[in-house]
């Protein structure tokens, strides 16, 4: 559902700031971004433009853009209004697979065997490199 994930945490500075956050703060930030992406997916799947959605909600297009930025802290009332405008149950807005904003790329390499005649593989035959 969330094919168009936004990854604003590309640089080391932002990555370091994100790593210094408390766990609950990380969850809050990730949830806001995931909710924004879920909302964007709902609009796309229903064929509703952001302008049409803004008119339906009685909001300005700039406010909808703010919502889509992933920084907006939605109230339960706003979530209920969104669900009503999209004709979905409010729980549908929150049914997204949590996606971490910062992902570490891990590469797995096969180590050279000491004894080439050895046939059995185990986890010691591989090394994991974080990039």
CNS distance restraints for C-alpha pairs under 8 A (distance, minus, plus):
assign (resid   1 and name CA) (resid  38 and name CA) 7.26 0.50 0.50
assign (resid   1 and name CA) (resid  41 and name CA) 6.69 0.50 0.50
assign (resid   1 and name CA) (resid  96 and name CA) 7.68 0.50 0.50
assign (resid   2 and name CA) (resid  34 and name CA) 7.95 0.50 0.50
assign (resid   2 and name CA) (resid  37 and name CA) 6.20 0.50 0.50
assign (resid   2 and name CA) (resid  38 and name CA) 6.48 0.50 0.50
assign (resid   2 and name CA) (resid  41 and name CA) 6.79 0.50 0.50
assign (resid   2 and name CA) (resid  96 and name CA) 7.96 0.50 0.50
assign (resid   4 and name CA) (resid  37 and name CA) 7.27 0.50 0.50
assign (resid   5 and name CA) (resid  37 and name CA) 6.69 0.50 0.50
assign (resid   6 and name CA) (resid  33 and name CA) 7.80 0.50 0.50
assign (resid   6 and name CA) (resid  37 and name CA) 7.99 0.50 0.50
assign (resid   7 and name CA) (resid 101 and name CA) 6.27 0.50 0.50
assign (resid   7 and name CA) (resid 102 and name CA) 7.69 0.50 0.50
assign (resid   8 and name CA) (resid 101 and name CA) 7.86 0.50 0.50
assign (resid   9 and name CA) (resid  14 and name CA) 5.49 0.50 0.50
assign (resid   9 and name CA) (resid  15 and name CA) 5.75 0.50 0.50
assign (resid   9 and name CA) (resid 101 and name CA) 6.86 0.50 0.50
assign (resid   9 and name CA) (resid 102 and name CA) 6.37 0.50 0.50
assign (resid  10 and name CA) (resid  14 and name CA) 7.10 0.50 0.50
assign (resid  10 and name CA) (resid  15 and name CA) 6.94 0.50 0.50
assign (resid  10 and name CA) (resid 102 and name CA) 7.90 0.50 0.50
assign (resid  11 and name CA) (resid  15 and name CA) 6.17 0.50 0.50
assign (resid  12 and name CA) (resid  16 and name CA) 5.88 0.50 0.50
assign (resid  13 and name CA) (resid  17 and name CA) 6.30 0.50 0.50
assign (resid  14 and name CA) (resid  18 and name CA) 6.06 0.50 0.50
assign (resid  15 and name CA) (resid  19 and name CA) 6.17 0.50 0.50
assign (resid  15 and name CA) (resid 102 and name CA) 7.21 0.50 0.50
assign (resid  16 and name CA) (resid  20 and name CA) 6.36 0.50 0.50
assign (resid  17 and name CA) (resid  21 and name CA) 6.66 0.50 0.50
assign (resid  18 and name CA) (resid  26 and name CA) 7.18 0.50 0.50
assign (resid  21 and name CA) (resid  25 and name CA) 6.04 0.50 0.50
assign (resid  21 and name CA) (resid  26 and name CA) 6.27 0.50 0.50
assign (resid  22 and name CA) (resid  26 and name CA) 6.41 0.50 0.50
assign (resid  23 and name CA) (resid  27 and name CA) 6.33 0.50 0.50
assign (resid  24 and name CA) (resid  28 and name CA) 6.15 0.50 0.50
assign (resid  25 and name CA) (resid  29 and name CA) 6.20 0.50 0.50
assign (resid  26 and name CA) (resid  30 and name CA) 6.07 0.50 0.50
assign (resid  27 and name CA) (resid  31 and name CA) 5.91 0.50 0.50
assign (resid  28 and name CA) (resid  32 and name CA) 6.25 0.50 0.50
assign (resid  29 and name CA) (resid  33 and name CA) 6.39 0.50 0.50
assign (resid  29 and name CA) (resid  70 and name CA) 7.87 0.50 0.50
assign (resid  29 and name CA) (resid  71 and name CA) 7.53 0.50 0.50
assign (resid  30 and name CA) (resid  34 and name CA) 6.02 0.50 0.50
assign (resid  30 and name CA) (resid  98 and name CA) 7.43 0.50 0.50
assign (resid  30 and name CA) (resid  99 and name CA) 7.11 0.50 0.50
assign (resid  30 and name CA) (resid 100 and name CA) 6.38 0.50 0.50
assign (resid  30 and name CA) (resid 101 and name CA) 6.33 0.50 0.50
assign (resid  31 and name CA) (resid  35 and name CA) 5.90 0.50 0.50
assign (resid  31 and name CA) (resid  98 and name CA) 7.13 0.50 0.50
assign (resid  32 and name CA) (resid  36 and name CA) 6.18 0.50 0.50
assign (resid  32 and name CA) (resid  70 and name CA) 5.12 0.50 0.50
assign (resid  32 and name CA) (resid  71 and name CA) 6.25 0.50 0.50
assign (resid  32 and name CA) (resid  72 and name CA) 6.80 0.50 0.50
assign (resid  32 and name CA) (resid  73 and name CA) 6.90 0.50 0.50
assign (resid  33 and name CA) (resid  37 and name CA) 6.19 0.50 0.50
assign (resid  33 and name CA) (resid  69 and name CA) 7.41 0.50 0.50
assign (resid  33 and name CA) (resid  70 and name CA) 4.10 0.50 0.50
assign (resid  33 and name CA) (resid  71 and name CA) 6.99 0.50 0.50
assign (resid  34 and name CA) (resid  38 and name CA) 6.03 0.50 0.50
assign (resid  34 and name CA) (resid  70 and name CA) 7.44 0.50 0.50
assign (resid  34 and name CA) (resid  96 and name CA) 6.98 0.50 0.50
assign (resid  34 and name CA) (resid  98 and name CA) 6.68 0.50 0.50
assign (resid  34 and name CA) (resid  99 and name CA) 6.98 0.50 0.50
assign (resid  35 and name CA) (resid  39 and name CA) 6.08 0.50 0.50
assign (resid  35 and name CA) (resid  70 and name CA) 7.32 0.50 0.50
assign (resid  35 and name CA) (resid  93 and name CA) 7.04 0.50 0.50
assign (resid  35 and name CA) (resid  94 and name CA) 6.69 0.50 0.50
assign (resid  35 and name CA) (resid  96 and name CA) 7.53 0.50 0.50
assign (resid  36 and name CA) (resid  40 and name CA) 6.18 0.50 0.50
assign (resid  36 and name CA) (resid  67 and name CA) 6.45 0.50 0.50
assign (resid  36 and name CA) (resid  68 and name CA) 4.88 0.50 0.50
assign (resid  36 and name CA) (resid  69 and name CA) 6.77 0.50 0.50
assign (resid  36 and name CA) (resid  70 and name CA) 5.14 0.50 0.50
assign (resid  37 and name CA) (resid  41 and name CA) 6.13 0.50 0.50
assign (resid  37 and name CA) (resid  68 and name CA) 7.11 0.50 0.50
assign (resid  37 and name CA) (resid  70 and name CA) 7.68 0.50 0.50
assign (resid  38 and name CA) (resid  42 and name CA) 6.19 0.50 0.50
assign (resid  38 and name CA) (resid  93 and name CA) 6.67 0.50 0.50
assign (resid  38 and name CA) (resid  94 and name CA) 7.85 0.50 0.50
assign (resid  38 and name CA) (resid  96 and name CA) 6.69 0.50 0.50
assign (resid  39 and name CA) (resid  43 and name CA) 6.32 0.50 0.50
assign (resid  39 and name CA) (resid  68 and name CA) 7.56 0.50 0.50
assign (resid  39 and name CA) (resid  93 and name CA) 6.89 0.50 0.50
assign (resid  40 and name CA) (resid  44 and name CA) 6.22 0.50 0.50
assign (resid  40 and name CA) (resid  68 and name CA) 6.91 0.50 0.50
assign (resid  41 and name CA) (resid  45 and name CA) 5.96 0.50 0.50
assign (resid  42 and name CA) (resid  46 and name CA) 6.05 0.50 0.50
assign (resid  42 and name CA) (resid  86 and name CA) 7.90 0.50 0.50
assign (resid  43 and name CA) (resid  47 and name CA) 5.96 0.50 0.50
assign (resid  43 and name CA) (resid  48 and name CA) 4.95 0.50 0.50
assign (resid  43 and name CA) (resid  49 and name CA) 6.61 0.50 0.50
assign (resid  43 and name CA) (resid  50 and name CA) 7.47 0.50 0.50
assign (resid  43 and name CA) (resid  53 and name CA) 7.79 0.50 0.50
assign (resid  44 and name CA) (resid  48 and name CA) 6.15 0.50 0.50
assign (resid  44 and name CA) (resid  49 and name CA) 7.33 0.50 0.50
assign (resid  48 and name CA) (resid  52 and name CA) 6.13 0.50 0.50
assign (resid  48 and name CA) (resid  53 and name CA) 6.34 0.50 0.50
assign (resid  49 and name CA) (resid  53 and name CA) 6.13 0.50 0.50
assign (resid  50 and name CA) (resid  54 and name CA) 6.01 0.50 0.50
assign (resid  50 and name CA) (resid  61 and name CA) 6.72 0.50 0.50
assign (resid  50 and name CA) (resid  64 and name CA) 6.87 0.50 0.50
assign (resid  50 and name CA) (resid  65 and name CA) 7.83 0.50 0.50
assign (resid  51 and name CA) (resid  55 and name CA) 6.30 0.50 0.50
assign (resid  51 and name CA) (resid  61 and name CA) 5.65 0.50 0.50
assign (resid  52 and name CA) (resid  56 and name CA) 6.17 0.50 0.50
assign (resid  53 and name CA) (resid  57 and name CA) 6.08 0.50 0.50
assign (resid  53 and name CA) (resid  64 and name CA) 7.96 0.50 0.50
assign (resid  53 and name CA) (resid  85 and name CA) 7.93 0.50 0.50
assign (resid  54 and name CA) (resid  58 and name CA) 5.94 0.50 0.50
assign (resid  54 and name CA) (resid  59 and name CA) 4.89 0.50 0.50
assign (resid  54 and name CA) (resid  60 and name CA) 5.66 0.50 0.50
assign (resid  54 and name CA) (resid  61 and name CA) 5.37 0.50 0.50
assign (resid  54 and name CA) (resid  63 and name CA) 7.93 0.50 0.50
assign (resid  54 and name CA) (resid  64 and name CA) 6.19 0.50 0.50
assign (resid  55 and name CA) (resid  59 and name CA) 6.18 0.50 0.50
assign (resid  55 and name CA) (resid  60 and name CA) 7.31 0.50 0.50
assign (resid  55 and name CA) (resid  61 and name CA) 8.00 0.50 0.50
assign (resid  56 and name CA) (resid  85 and name CA) 6.55 0.50 0.50
assign (resid  57 and name CA) (resid  81 and name CA) 7.41 0.50 0.50
assign (resid  57 and name CA) (resid  82 and name CA) 7.28 0.50 0.50
assign (resid  57 and name CA) (resid  85 and name CA) 6.67 0.50 0.50
assign (resid  59 and name CA) (resid  63 and name CA) 6.42 0.50 0.50
assign (resid  59 and name CA) (resid  64 and name CA) 7.12 0.50 0.50
assign (resid  60 and name CA) (resid  64 and name CA) 6.65 0.50 0.50
assign (resid  61 and name CA) (resid  65 and name CA) 6.22 0.50 0.50
assign (resid  62 and name CA) (resid  66 and name CA) 6.25 0.50 0.50
assign (resid  63 and name CA) (resid  67 and name CA) 6.36 0.50 0.50
assign (resid  64 and name CA) (resid  68 and name CA) 6.27 0.50 0.50
assign (resid  65 and name CA) (resid  69 and name CA) 6.27 0.50 0.50
assign (resid  66 and name CA) (resid  70 and name CA) 7.54 0.50 0.50
assign (resid  66 and name CA) (resid  71 and name CA) 7.24 0.50 0.50
assign (resid  66 and name CA) (resid  72 and name CA) 6.55 0.50 0.50
assign (resid  67 and name CA) (resid  71 and name CA) 6.96 0.50 0.50
assign (resid  67 and name CA) (resid  72 and name CA) 5.27 0.50 0.50
assign (resid  68 and name CA) (resid  72 and name CA) 7.86 0.50 0.50
assign (resid  74 and name CA) (resid  78 and name CA) 6.11 0.50 0.50
assign (resid  74 and name CA) (resid  79 and name CA) 6.51 0.50 0.50
assign (resid  75 and name CA) (resid  79 and name CA) 6.33 0.50 0.50
assign (resid  76 and name CA) (resid  80 and name CA) 6.13 0.50 0.50
assign (resid  77 and name CA) (resid  81 and name CA) 6.27 0.50 0.50
assign (resid  78 and name CA) (resid  82 and name CA) 6.15 0.50 0.50
assign (resid  79 and name CA) (resid  83 and name CA) 6.11 0.50 0.50
assign (resid  79 and name CA) (resid  90 and name CA) 6.71 0.50 0.50
assign (resid  79 and name CA) (resid  93 and name CA) 7.85 0.50 0.50
assign (resid  80 and name CA) (resid  84 and name CA) 6.11 0.50 0.50
assign (resid  80 and name CA) (resid  90 and name CA) 5.98 0.50 0.50
assign (resid  81 and name CA) (resid  85 and name CA) 6.11 0.50 0.50
assign (resid  82 and name CA) (resid  86 and name CA) 6.13 0.50 0.50
assign (resid  83 and name CA) (resid  87 and name CA) 5.80 0.50 0.50
assign (resid  83 and name CA) (resid  88 and name CA) 5.08 0.50 0.50
assign (resid  83 and name CA) (resid  89 and name CA) 5.87 0.50 0.50
assign (resid  83 and name CA) (resid  90 and name CA) 5.11 0.50 0.50
assign (resid  83 and name CA) (resid  93 and name CA) 7.09 0.50 0.50
assign (resid  84 and name CA) (resid  88 and name CA) 6.36 0.50 0.50
assign (resid  84 and name CA) (resid  89 and name CA) 7.57 0.50 0.50
assign (resid  84 and name CA) (resid  90 and name CA) 7.91 0.50 0.50
assign (resid  88 and name CA) (resid  92 and name CA) 6.50 0.50 0.50
assign (resid  88 and name CA) (resid  93 and name CA) 7.88 0.50 0.50
assign (resid  89 and name CA) (resid  93 and name CA) 7.44 0.50 0.50
assign (resid  90 and name CA) (resid  94 and name CA) 7.22 0.50 0.50
assign (resid  91 and name CA) (resid  95 and name CA) 6.39 0.50 0.50
assign (resid 104 and name CA) (resid 130 and name CA) 6.65 0.50 0.50
assign (resid 104 and name CA) (resid 131 and name CA) 6.75 0.50 0.50
assign (resid 105 and name CA) (resid 130 and name CA) 5.88 0.50 0.50
assign (resid 105 and name CA) (resid 131 and name CA) 5.39 0.50 0.50
assign (resid 106 and name CA) (resid 128 and name CA) 6.41 0.50 0.50
assign (resid 106 and name CA) (resid 129 and name CA) 5.55 0.50 0.50
assign (resid 106 and name CA) (resid 130 and name CA) 4.67 0.50 0.50
assign (resid 106 and name CA) (resid 131 and name CA) 6.19 0.50 0.50
assign (resid 107 and name CA) (resid 128 and name CA) 5.75 0.50 0.50
assign (resid 107 and name CA) (resid 129 and name CA) 5.21 0.50 0.50
assign (resid 107 and name CA) (resid 130 and name CA) 6.57 0.50 0.50
assign (resid 107 and name CA) (resid 131 and name CA) 7.52 0.50 0.50
assign (resid 108 and name CA) (resid 126 and name CA) 6.48 0.50 0.50
assign (resid 108 and name CA) (resid 127 and name CA) 5.79 0.50 0.50
assign (resid 108 and name CA) (resid 128 and name CA) 4.81 0.50 0.50
assign (resid 108 and name CA) (resid 129 and name CA) 6.50 0.50 0.50
assign (resid 109 and name CA) (resid 126 and name CA) 5.55 0.50 0.50
assign (resid 109 and name CA) (resid 127 and name CA) 5.47 0.50 0.50
assign (resid 109 and name CA) (resid 128 and name CA) 6.65 0.50 0.50
assign (resid 109 and name CA) (resid 129 and name CA) 7.95 0.50 0.50
assign (resid 110 and name CA) (resid 125 and name CA) 5.89 0.50 0.50
assign (resid 110 and name CA) (resid 126 and name CA) 4.53 0.50 0.50
assign (resid 110 and name CA) (resid 127 and name CA) 6.55 0.50 0.50
assign (resid 111 and name CA) (resid 125 and name CA) 5.29 0.50 0.50
assign (resid 111 and name CA) (resid 126 and name CA) 5.33 0.50 0.50
assign (resid 111 and name CA) (resid 127 and name CA) 6.62 0.50 0.50
assign (resid 112 and name CA) (resid 125 and name CA) 7.54 0.50 0.50
assign (resid 113 and name CA) (resid 118 and name CA) 7.57 0.50 0.50
assign (resid 113 and name CA) (resid 125 and name CA) 7.20 0.50 0.50
assign (resid 121 and name CA) (resid 125 and name CA) 6.20 0.50 0.50
assign (resid 122 and name CA) (resid 126 and name CA) 7.84 0.50 0.50
